[in-house]
């Protein structure tokens, strides 16, 4: 019997997959537990429509991420902070500080966990920070740390 999975089923398939299983397994386990429905022509059309809709949504998210990457590449975030005479900072500039400045001054909201700092910023200067915008799209952001 062909069944369309409504949820991910271990060792069988992912949500939306059409799998061929024994009649008893489908009637006694998958369908009663809500893990799958019988693959009729109407249900197959519905699954195809939902997959197309999901692909369109993913493409829009990818396009949006590409636009944000371009915008971040042109942007320089200036963070004023207290520093000593030799250019060392009192403390450090963290990804939280960069995200807060980006939000307040440029109106771009990025989660601090998406900013990839190899090490914390402890001196004045210009730094390139990698930003994980989308699983397939990574951008660069220039951060300028200046004395207050």
Secondary structure, 3 states (H helix, E strand, C coil): CEEEECCCECCCECCCCEEECCHHHHHHHHCCCCCEEECCHHHHHHHHHHHHHHHHHHHHHHHHHHHHHHHHHCCEEEEEECECCCCEEEEEECHHHHHHHHHHHHCCCCCHHHEECCCCEEECEEEEEEEEEECCEEEEEEEEEEEC
